[in-house]
Amino acid sequence: MCGIFAYINFLTDKNLKEILIRILSGLRKLEYRGYDSCGICFDLENQEHERRMTVVKTQGAIASLEKVVAPFMLESIIYQNHITIGHTRWATHGPPTAANAHPHYSSPNFEFVVCHNGIISNYAVLKNRLLQESIFSENKDSNDNNTSDTFRIINQEENAKSEFISDTDSEVLAKLALFVYKKIYEQNCEKPTFLTVIANTMKLVEGTYGCIFKSALYPDEAIACRLSSPLLLGLKYIGESETEHAARSIQLKQNKFVQVTGTFDAINSNSDNIDSSSCSVRSAPKPCELFIASDAPAFADITKKTIILEDWDIVHITPHGVDIINTAPKSASFPASRIVETLNVSIQDIALGHYPHFMLKEIMEQPTTLSQTLRGRLLSGSTNINLGGIIPHLDTIKQAKTILFIACGTSYNAALSVRPLFEEFTQHRIFVEVASDFNDRKPVVFRDDVCIFISQSGETADTLVALEYCRKAGAFCVGINNTPGSSLSRNTHCGILLNAGVEIGVASTKAYTSSIVCLLLLLLLIMQDSVKCQPAREEAINDLNKLPEFIAQALALRPQIETISEVVKEEKSLIILGRRTHYATAREAALKVKELTYIHSDGLMAGELKHGPLALIDENAFVIFFATGENGEVFSQCLNSLQQIKARNAKILVVANEEQADLVKSFADYLIVVPKTSQWIQMIINIIPMQMLAYYVACKKDINVDRPRNLAKSVTVV
């Protein structure tokens, strides 16, 4: 993984500079997903109009890639048809090197070139078999004369003569495609179609993938495939109206590859079995620009017309049309059409504006994003909650005995923050599960359980694995995510969109607060008919209406937070403590510190202090304590914990509300005073100073806050 982007122009004149600017621009818009190396593949044409493919790969940032390809931008030749593919890699198999960067290719002849996201779980078996087959000799078929006229930039660490030049699982795909091609060629004594080769190749693959293939054997064709890794097709038809765009859809026939058994010795060579005529986006060639991407921001500034690909989809792109074949097993179900949708992505969402970093932009915009999350759902002058996706299923949710929240990372912390409120105001048993641990344990899930899955991207691999498990168990599944059309939103029974806008910064901020708000709205909807809960509901609704104002007040603490960050940046370790809803706040604050500053930090239950963590407290310790207890008993316990920490001479940063600040200031070396609210939203207010603190500490340590090391925005592999 991490980001795929392909730019295709058909019947549209572009010079190489325009093409390279477009591919590099798309890759830059995917930088927020996290990456450590990158690469592209494009065509070069000489004066005799002979095409040769070029692969350029670099370790490090796209800026390095730009420098390498800069000389090619001087080329003056116009390309009416051209396919360029690119990738930003986040290392999984093998270290971040140019050799391990994508695109990968079958041989120096570039018969098949691929960019891949996901994990090929049987790559070792495939690799060993390919080595046994000795497929790496140069292709000498007379039909493939163009393949010998190739060019590539070779990083010095690569060995051009090596059969496999990378440590990745992805390289297997390119070499496997060449093996399949040769085997079908030998069987039929004629060249197979590109679609036949790739369909049979992917049938041999186990694991997950979102990938795009380009080939010297099929110069004006590209093929994209998806299975459990997000992939979108962007469409821009030159001279076509928005209405014509919106009217497009693709009708699918059941796949014709069911004869392929997924073994090396059972490759289907009968290309006549492929009937995709009813799957075409257009019946006649039209000037167009097409895009394949892992995420919409890559092309949202050019077109908002997109098709969200489904699992098992294979997309065949030629100047004559776009065909989609779905190769799902007979037991699987999939939509009978692919609708051209309009992206709800604002250009402002993916632009920095006057901010130095996306993370600061997203922190400061939370009054606006939370207003968007609440808009139309919290009705002015009414205590009714309007969640259109949930209301038809409300009885099912209310009748459940158990509600399980399943998520990872920040989304897990969001669920944890509302657990005490769900336990207090509903009659359900409430469990909050880390998705990866849930998948390891495989606990019993019953048909009358409600499972709520939370994921900013809607593509988090562990969360989707848990979703599949719960669906098979017959549970009712609810999705909460920020991405319309995501795997999570398509595979749950109902859900809630965060409506927080695109989040670019790898460390989540606005998606966290919007997730909590959506969970609170769900709880208030469940409570709607409970007479005894009405005073609490009214209190919650009143505070939610004022939430953007409270957030703005917390953001006004920015100068004080920046001053405190000068002290925190010198620390080697932080202990962050909270009780009840603020235990989740402590965890989330610690997560932000880890992600951004590389300072060790632990978010702990304050009540567990005497059961081990107190051994770490001495004059060298730095403790952050959330002392905004929702009631007298909890607050008095906070004071007891503070006394124990103070007695051991630790440095203490206390986050307290306006009402309780005077009671805790004697314990605090540093005091942050946040607005006083009810228990319903205090945890949202409290996290704001911690988001800013992590940001400023990272900046003062010269860390790239938008792309911290080793992290990806959307974790689409298990």
C-alpha positions in Angstrom: 0.0 0.0 0.0 -0.6 3.1 0.0 -1.8 5.3 -2.9 -2.6 4.4 -6.6 -3.2 7.0 -9.2 -3.5 6.5 -13.0 -4.1 9.2 -15.6 -5.4 8.2 -19.0 -6.1 10.5 -22.0 -7.8 9.1 -25.0 -8.5 11.1 -28.2 -7.2 14.2 -26.3 -4.0 15.8 -27.2 -1.5 16.1 -24.4 2.2 16.7 -24.4 4.4 14.8 -21.9 4.8 17.8 -19.6 1.0 18.0 -19.2 0.8 14.3 -18.6 3.6 14.2 -16.0 2.3 17.2 -14.2 -1.1 15.5 -14.0 0.2 12.2 -12.6 2.5 13.9 -10.1 -0.3 16.2 -9.0 -2.6 13.3 -8.4 0.1 11.5 -6.4 0.8 14.6 -4.3 -2.9 14.6 -3.4 -2.5 11.1 -2.0 0.5 12.0 0.1 -1.7 12.4 3.2 -2.2 8.6 3.2 1.4 8.2 4.2 4.3 6.8 2.1 8.0 6.3 2.0 8.8 5.8 -1.7 7.0 6.5 -5.0 7.2 5.8 -8.7 5.5 6.2 -12.1 5.4 4.4 -15.5 4.7 6.3 -18.7 5.4 6.0 -22.5 8.0 7.8 -24.5 7.7 8.2 -28.3 10.6 8.8 -30.6 10.6 10.7 -33.9 9.6 7.5 -35.7 6.5 7.3 -33.5 7.8 4.1 -31.8 6.7 3.9 -28.2 8.9 2.7 -25.3 7.8 2.4 -21.7 9.7 4.1 -18.9 9.6 3.3 -15.1 10.9 5.9 -12.7 11.1 5.0 -8.9 12.6 6.8 -6.0 12.9 6.4 -2.3 11.5 9.3 -0.3 9.2 12.1 -1.3 7.5 13.0 -4.6 9.7 16.0 -4.8 12.6 13.6 -5.5 10.6 11.9 -8.2 9.8 15.3 -9.8 13.5 16.0 -10.1 14.2 12.7 -11.9 11.4 13.2 -14.4 12.0 16.9 -15.0 14.1 16.2 -18.2 11.3 14.3 -19.8 9.0 17.4 -19.5 11.0 19.0 -22.3 9.7 16.4 -24.8 7.5 18.1 -27.4 5.7 15.2 -28.9 1.9 15.2 -28.6 0.1 12.1 -27.3 -3.5 11.7 -28.3 -3.7 8.4 -26.4 -1.5 7.8 -23.3 -1.7 5.8 -20.1 0.4 6.8 -17.0 0.3 4.9 -13.7 1.8 5.9 -10.4 2.0 4.8 -6.8 3.0 6.0 -3.3 4.3 3.1 -1.2 4.1 2.5 2.5 6.4 -0.4 3.3 4.9 -3.7 4.2 7.0 -6.3 2.5 10.5 -5.1 2.3 12.2 -1.8 3.4 11.5 1.6 1.8 13.9 1.4 -1.2 13.6 2.4 -4.9 13.7 -1.3 -5.8 10.7 -2.0 -3.6 8.8 1.0 -4.8 6.0 0.6 -7.4 5.4 0.2 -10.3 6.7 -3.4 -10.6 7.3 -5.1 -13.9 7.5 -8.6 -15.4 10.9 -8.1 -17.0 13.0 -5.3 -18.6 10.7 -5.6 -21.6 7.7 -4.3 -19.5 5.3 -6.9 -20.8 3.2 -6.2 -17.7 3.6 -3.3 -15.2 1.6 -3.0 -12.1 0.9 -0.7 -9.1 -0.7 -2.6 -6.2 -2.3 -1.9 -2.8 -3.1 -4.7 -0.5 -1.4 -8.0 0.6 -0.9 -11.0 -1.6 -1.1 -13.7 1.1 0.1 -16.5 -1.2 2.9 -14.6 -2.8 5.6 -16.9 -1.5 3.9 -19.9 -3.1 3.4 -18.1 -6.4 7.0 -16.8 -6.4 8.5 -20.2 -5.8 6.4 -21.7 -8.6 7.4 -18.9 -11.0 11.0 -19.5 -10.3 10.5 -23.1 -11.1 8.8 -22.3 -14.4 11.8 -20.2 -15.6 9.6 -17.7 -17.3 12.2 -14.9 -17.2 13.8 -15.4 -20.5 13.3 -12.5 -23.0 10.0 -12.7 -25.0 10.9 -13.4 -28.6 7.4 -13.8 -30.1 7.2 -12.2 -33.5 3.9 -10.5 -32.5 5.6 -8.6 -29.8 8.3 -6.7 -31.7 7.6 -3.5 -29.8 8.6 -4.9 -26.4 12.3 -5.0 -27.1 12.4 -1.2 -27.6 12.1 -0.3 -23.9 13.7 2.0 -21.5 13.8 2.3 -17.8 15.7 4.3 -15.2 17.4 1.8 -12.9 18.3 2.7 -9.4 21.9 1.7 -8.6 20.8 -0.8 -6.0 18.8 -2.8 -8.5 20.2 -5.7 -10.3 18.7 -5.7 -13.8 19.6 -9.4 -14.3 17.8 -10.6 -11.2 14.6 -12.6 -11.7 13.0 -10.8 -8.8 14.5 -7.4 -8.0 12.4 -6.5 -5.0 11.4 -7.9 -1.6 7.7 -7.2 -2.2 4.7 -9.4 -2.7 3.4 -7.0 -5.4 6.1 -7.9 -8.0 4.7 -11.3 -8.2 1.6 -9.9 -9.9 3.6 -8.6 -12.9 5.6 -11.8 -13.3 2.5 -14.0 -12.8 0.7 -12.0 -15.6 3.6 -12.8 -17.9 3.5 -16.5 -17.0 -0.3 -16.6 -17.7 0.2 -14.7 -21.0 2.8 -17.2 -22.2 0.8 -20.3 -21.1 -2.3 -19.1 -22.9 -0.2 -18.2 -25.9 1.3 -21.7 -26.0 -2.2 -23.3 -25.7 -3.9 -21.3 -28.5 -0.9 -20.3 -30.7 -2.3 -16.8 -30.7 -2.1 -13.8 -28.6 -4.7 -13.6 -25.8 -6.6 -10.5 -24.9 -5.3 -8.3 -22.1 -8.6 -9.0 -20.2 -8.1 -12.7 -20.5 -4.6 -12.5 -19.1 -5.4 -10.4 -16.1 -8.7 -12.2 -15.2 -6.8 -15.5 -15.1 -3.9 -13.9 -13.2 -6.1 -12.5 -10.5 -7.9 -15.9 -10.1 -4.5 -17.3 -8.9 -4.1 -14.6 -6.3 -5.1 -14.9 -2.6 -5.3 -11.8 -0.4 -6.4 -8.3 -1.0 -5.7 -5.9 -3.9 -6.5 -2.7 -5.6 -4.2 -2.6 -8.7 -3.7 -1.1 -12.1 -2.0 -2.9 -14.9 -0.3 -1.4 -18.0 1.4 -3.4 -20.7 3.9 -3.0 -23.6 2.0 -5.8 -25.3 -1.3 -3.9 -25.2 -0.2 -0.3 -25.6 -3.5 1.6 -25.4 -5.1 -0.5 -22.7 -5.2 -0.5 -18.9 -6.8 -2.9 -16.5 -7.8 -2.1 -12.9 -8.8 -4.8 -10.3 -10.3 -4.5 -6.8 -10.7 -6.9 -3.9 -11.0 -5.5 -0.4 -8.8 -2.4 -1.2 -10.5 0.8 -2.3 -10.4 1.9 -6.0 -12.4 4.6 -7.8 -12.8 5.3 -11.5 -13.0 9.0 -12.4 -14.6 10.1 -15.6 -14.2 13.3 -17.6 -15.7 13.3 -21.1 -14.6 16.3 -23.1 -17.5 18.4 -24.3 -20.1 16.3 -22.5 -22.5 18.1 -20.1 -22.9 17.4 -16.4 -26.4 15.9 -17.2 -24.9 13.4 -19.7 -22.2 12.5 -17.1 -24.7 11.9 -14.4 -26.9 9.7 -16.6 -24.2 7.2 -17.2 -24.2 3.7 -15.6 -22.8 0.3 -16.3 -24.9 -2.8 -16.4 -23.1 -6.0 -15.5 -23.5 -9.5 -16.6 -22.5 -12.5 -14.4 -18.8 -13.1 -14.9 -17.6 -15.5 -17.5 -14.5 -16.7 -15.7 -16.1 -19.3 -13.4 -14.2 -22.0 -15.3 -11.0 -20.8 -13.8 -10.1 -22.9 -10.8 -7.3 -20.8 -9.4 -4.5 -23.3 -10.2 -1.5 -23.0 -12.5 -2.7 -25.9 -14.5 -6.2 -24.7 -15.0 -5.8 -21.4 -16.8 -8.8 -20.5 -19.0 -7.4 -19.7 -22.5 -10.8 -19.2 -24.2 -11.1 -15.5 -24.5 -14.4 -16.0 -26.5 -16.0 -16.7 -23.1 -15.7 -13.0 -22.2 -18.8 -11.0 -23.2 -18.6 -7.5 -21.9 -20.6 -5.7 -24.5 -23.4 -4.9 -22.0 -20.9 -3.5 -19.5 -19.7 -0.6 -21.6 -19.7 3.0 -20.3 -19.9 4.3 -23.9 -20.6 2.6 -27.2 -18.4 4.8 -29.3 -15.0 6.4 -28.7 -15.2 9.9 -27.3 -12.4 12.3 -26.2 -11.9 11.8 -22.5 -9.7 11.8 -19.5 -10.0 8.8 -17.1 -8.6 8.3 -13.7 -8.0 5.3 -11.4 -7.3 6.2 -7.8 -7.3 4.9 -4.2 -9.1 8.0 -3.0 -11.2 10.8 -4.5 -8.9 13.8 -3.7 -6.4 12.5 -6.4 -8.7 13.7 -9.1 -11.5 15.8 -7.4 -10.1 19.1 -8.8 -10.6 17.8 -12.4 -13.8 15.8 -12.2 -16.3 14.9 -9.6 -17.9 12.1 -11.7 -16.8 8.8 -10.4 -17.7 5.1 -10.2 -16.9 3.3 -6.9 -15.7 -0.1 -7.8 -16.9 -3.2 -6.1 -15.0 -6.2 -4.9 -14.1 -8.6 -7.7 -14.5 -5.9 -10.3 -12.1 -5.9 -13.3 -12.1 -2.7 -15.3 -10.9 -2.8 -18.9 -10.1 0.6 -20.3 -9.4 1.2 -24.1 -10.0 4.1 -26.5 -13.2 2.3 -27.5 -14.8 2.2 -24.0 -14.7 1.2 -20.4 -15.9 -2.3 -19.6 -16.4 -3.8 -16.1 -16.5 -7.5 -15.5 -17.3 -8.8 -12.0 -15.6 -12.1 -11.3 -17.2 -12.8 -7.9 -17.8 -16.4 -6.9 -21.3 -17.6 -7.4 -22.0 -17.5 -3.7 -21.2 -13.7 -3.6 -23.6 -11.0 -4.3 -22.9 -7.7 -6.0 -24.8 -4.8 -7.5 -26.0 -5.3 -11.0 -24.8 -1.9 -12.1 -22.2 0.7 -11.4 -23.7 4.2 -11.1 -21.7 7.3 -12.0 -21.8 9.3 -8.8 -21.0 12.9 -8.0 -18.3 13.3 -5.4 -19.1 15.4 -2.4 -15.6 16.8 -2.1 -14.9 20.5 -1.8 -11.7 21.9 -3.3 -11.3 23.8 -0.1 -11.2 20.5 1.9 -8.1 19.5 0.0 -6.4 22.9 -0.1 -4.2 24.2 2.7 -5.4 27.8 2.4 -3.4 30.0 4.8 -2.5 27.2 7.1 1.1 25.8 7.2 -0.2 22.2 7.7 -3.4 20.3 7.1 -3.5 19.1 10.7 -3.7 22.7 12.0 -6.3 23.5 9.4 -8.4 20.6 10.5 -8.0 21.4 14.2 -9.0 25.0 13.7 -12.0 24.2 11.4 -13.7 21.9 14.0 -16.4 24.5 14.8 -17.4 24.3 11.2 -17.0 20.6 10.7 -19.0 19.8 13.9 -21.8 22.2 12.6 -21.8 20.1 9.4 -22.1 16.9 11.4 -25.0 18.3 13.3 -26.8 20.0 10.4 -30.2 18.6 9.6 -29.9 16.0 12.4 -30.3 18.2 15.5 -33.4 20.2 14.6 -33.6 23.8 15.9 -36.3 24.2 18.6 -36.9 20.5 18.7 -35.7 17.6 20.8 -36.1 15.2 17.9 -33.0 13.6 16.3 -33.1 13.1 12.6 -30.8 10.2 11.5 -32.3 9.2 8.2 -30.3 6.0 7.8 -31.0 4.8 11.3 -34.7 5.6 11.9 -36.1 2.8 9.8 -34.0 0.3 11.8 -34.4 1.9 15.2 -36.7 -0.8 16.6 -34.1 -3.4 15.7 -31.4 -1.5 17.5 -33.5 -0.8 20.6 -34.6 -4.4 20.9 -31.0 -5.7 21.0 -29.7 -7.0 24.3 -26.1 -6.3 23.4 -24.4 -3.5 21.4 -20.8 -4.0 20.3 -18.6 -1.1 19.1 -15.8 -2.3 16.9 -13.0 0.0 15.7 -9.3 0.7 15.6 -7.1 3.6 16.8 -8.8 6.9 17.1 -12.2 5.4 16.1 -11.9 3.0 19.0 -11.2 5.9 21.4 -14.3 7.6 20.1 -16.4 4.6 21.0 -14.8 4.3 24.3 -15.6 7.9 25.2 -19.4 7.3 24.9 -19.4 3.9 26.5 -20.3 5.2 30.0 -23.2 7.2 28.5 -24.6 4.2 26.6 -24.4 2.2 29.8 -26.1 4.9 31.9 -28.9 5.7 29.6 -29.8 2.4 27.8 -30.7 -1.1 28.9 -28.1 -2.7 26.6 -24.9 -4.6 27.5 -22.2 -2.4 26.0 -18.8 -3.7 24.7 -16.1 -1.8 23.0 -13.7 -3.9 21.0 -10.4 -3.3 19.2 -11.0 -4.8 15.8 -7.7 -6.7 15.5 -8.2 -8.3 18.9 -11.8 -9.1 18.1 -10.7 -10.9 15.0 -8.0 -12.9 16.9 -10.5 -14.0 19.6 -13.5 -14.5 17.4 -16.0 -14.1 20.3 -19.6 -15.4 20.0 -21.9 -12.9 18.3 -25.6 -13.5 18.3 -28.3 -12.8 15.8 -30.0 -10.3 18.1 -26.7 -8.3 18.7 -26.1 -4.9 17.2 -22.6 -4.3 16.0 -21.5 -0.7 15.3 -18.4 -0.3 13.2 -16.5 3.0 13.2 -13.8 4.0 10.6 -13.0 7.4 9.3 -12.1 6.0 5.9 -14.6 3.1 5.9 -11.8 1.0 4.5 -9.9 -0.1 7.7 -8.9 -3.7 7.0 -9.3 -5.1 10.5 -12.7 -3.4 10.9 -13.9 -4.8 7.6 -12.8 -8.3 8.6 -14.8 -8.0 11.9 -17.7 -6.7 9.9 -17.7 -9.8 7.7 -17.5 -12.0 10.7 -20.5 -10.3 12.4 -22.6 -10.4 9.2 -22.0 -14.1 8.9 -23.2 -14.5 12.5 -26.4 -12.7 11.6 -25.9 -9.6 13.7 -27.4 -6.3 12.7 -24.5 -4.1 11.5 -24.3 -0.3 11.6 -21.5 1.7 10.0 -20.2 5.1 11.1 -17.6 6.6 8.7 -16.6 9.7 6.8 -16.6 8.4 3.2 -19.7 7.9 1.1 -19.5 4.7 -0.9 -16.8 3.2 1.3 -16.7 -0.6 1.9 -18.1 0.0 5.4 -21.0 2.0 4.2 -21.9 -0.4 1.4 -21.7 -3.6 3.6 -23.6 -2.5 6.7 -27.3 -2.6 7.1 -27.5 1.1 7.8 -25.2 3.9 9.0 -24.3 7.5 9.8 -21.9 9.6 7.8 -19.7 12.0 9.7 -20.0 14.8 7.1 -16.7 16.2 8.4 -15.2 16.8 5.0 -12.0 15.2 3.7 -9.4 14.7 6.5 -5.9 15.0 5.0 -3.7 14.9 8.1 -2.6 11.4 9.0 -3.3 12.0 12.7 -7.1 12.2 13.0 -8.6 15.3 14.7 -11.9 16.5 13.2 -13.0 12.9 12.4 -12.5 12.0 16.1 -14.8 14.8 17.4 -17.4 14.2 14.6 -17.4 10.4 15.4 -18.2 11.2 19.1 -21.0 13.5 18.0 -22.5 10.9 15.7 -22.4 8.3 18.5 -24.1 10.8 20.8 -26.8 11.5 18.3 -27.4 7.7 18.0 -27.7 7.4 21.8 -30.1 10.4 21.9 -32.3 8.7 19.3 -32.4 5.5 21.2 -33.4 7.5 24.3 -36.1 9.4 22.5 -39.1 7.5 23.9 -37.8 7.2 27.5 -39.7 9.5 29.8 -37.1 9.3 32.6 -34.3 10.2 30.1 -35.9 13.4 28.9 -34.1 15.8 31.3 -30.7 14.3 30.3 -31.7 14.4 26.6 -32.6 18.1 26.9 -29.3 18.8 28.6 -27.4 17.0 25.9 -29.2 18.6 23.0 -28.7 22.1 24.6 -25.0 21.5 24.9 -24.7 20.0 21.4 -26.4 23.1 19.9 -23.6 25.2 21.7 -20.8 22.8 20.8 -19.3 24.8 17.9 -19.2 27.8 20.3 -17.5 25.8 23.0 -14.9 24.4 20.5 -14.1 28.0 19.4 -13.4 28.9 23.0 -11.1 25.9 23.5 -9.3 26.9 20.3 -8.7 30.3 21.7 -6.2 28.6 24.1 -3.8 28.2 21.2 -1.2 30.7 22.4 -1.0 29.2 25.9 -0.7 25.7 24.4 2.1 26.7 22.1 4.0 28.1 25.2 3.5 24.9 27.1 4.7 22.9 24.1 8.2 24.3 24.6 8.4 22.4 27.9 6.7 19.2 26.7 9.1 18.8 23.7 12.0 18.1 26.1 10.2 15.2 27.8 11.0 11.6 27.0 7.8 10.1 28.3 4.3 11.3 29.2 1.7 9.7 31.5 -1.8 10.8 30.7 -4.7 10.1 33.1 -8.4 10.4 33.1 -11.6 8.8 34.5 -14.9 7.7 33.0 -15.4 9.4 29.7 -12.0 11.1 30.0 -10.2 7.8 30.1 -10.8 7.7 26.3 -9.6 11.3 26.1 -6.4 10.3 27.9 -5.9 7.4 25.4 -6.6 9.7 22.4 -4.2 12.4 23.7 -1.5 9.8 24.2 -2.1 8.5 20.7 -1.7 12.0 19.2 1.5 12.5 21.1 2.9 9.1 19.9 1.9 9.7 16.3 3.2 13.2 16.0 6.0 13.8 18.4 7.6 10.3 18.7 7.5 10.8 22.5 6.5 7.7 24.5 3.1 8.3 26.1 0.6 6.2 27.9 -3.1 7.0 28.3 -4.3 5.3 31.5 -7.3 5.0 33.8 -6.6 7.2 36.8 -8.2 4.6 39.0 -5.4 2.2 38.0 -2.7 4.5 39.2 -2.0 2.6 42.5 -2.1 -0.8 40.6 1.3 -0.3 38.9 1.7 3.0 37.1 2.5 4.9 40.3 5.9 3.1 40.3 6.8 5.3 37.3 6.0 8.6 39.1 9.0 10.5 40.5 10.6 13.9 40.1 11.4 13.1 36.4 7.9 12.2 35.4 5.6 14.4 33.4 1.9 13.8 34.0 -1.1 15.2 32.1 -4.3 14.8 34.1 -7.9 15.4 33.0 -9.6 16.7 36.2 -13.0 17.5 34.7 -15.1 15.0 36.7 -18.7 14.8 35.7 -19.9 14.4 39.3 -18.7 15.0 42.8 -17.6 11.4 43.4 -15.5 11.2 40.2 -14.0 14.6 40.8 -13.0 13.8 44.4 -11.2 10.7 43.1 -9.4 12.9 40.6 -8.2 15.1 43.5 -7.0 12.0 45.4 -4.9 10.9 42.4 -3.5 14.4 42.0 -2.4 14.4 45.6 -0.5 11.1 45.2 1.2 12.4 42.0 2.1 15.7 43.6 3.6 13.9 46.7 6.1 12.3 44.4 7.2 15.6 42.9 6.2 14.9 39.3 5.6 17.7 36.9 1.8 18.0 36.4 -0.2 19.5 33.6 -3.9 19.7 34.6 -6.8 20.2 32.2 -9.8 21.5 34.2 -13.0 23.4 33.5 -13.8 26.9 34.7 -15.7 25.6 37.7 -13.1 23.3 39.0 -9.9 25.2 38.1 -9.5 26.8 41.5 -9.7 23.4 43.2 -6.9 21.9 41.2 -4.5 24.7 40.6 -2.5 23.9 43.8 -1.5 20.6 42.2 -0.7 22.0 38.8 2.6 23.1 37.4 0.7 24.0 34.3 -3.0 24.6 34.1 -5.2 24.6 31.0 -8.8 25.9 31.7 -11.4 24.7 29.3 -15.1 25.7 29.1 -17.4 24.0 31.5 -20.0 21.8 29.9 -22.1 18.8 30.8 -20.8 15.2 30.7 -22.2 14.9 27.2 -19.6 17.0 25.4 -16.8 17.7 28.0 -14.7 15.0 26.5 -14.9 16.6 23.1 -13.8 20.0 24.5 -11.0 18.4 26.5 -9.3 16.8 23.5 -8.9 20.1 21.6 -6.0 21.4 23.7 -4.3 18.0 23.4 -4.6 18.1 19.6 -2.9 21.5 19.6 -0.3 20.4 22.1 0.8 17.4 20.0 0.8 19.6 16.9 3.0 22.3 18.4 5.5 19.9 20.0 5.9 18.1 16.7 6.5 21.4 14.9 9.1 22.4 17.4 10.8 19.1 16.9 10.8 19.7 13.1 8.5 16.7 12.4 6.3 16.7 9.4 2.9 16.6 11.2 0.9 15.8 8.1 3.0 12.7 7.3 4.5 11.2 10.5 6.9 8.4 10.0 5.7 4.8 9.5 2.0 5.7 9.5 -0.7 5.7 6.9 -4.0 7.5 6.8 -6.0 4.6 5.8 -4.8 1.2 7.0 -6.1 -1.1 4.3 -4.0 -4.1 5.1 -4.3 -6.4 8.2 
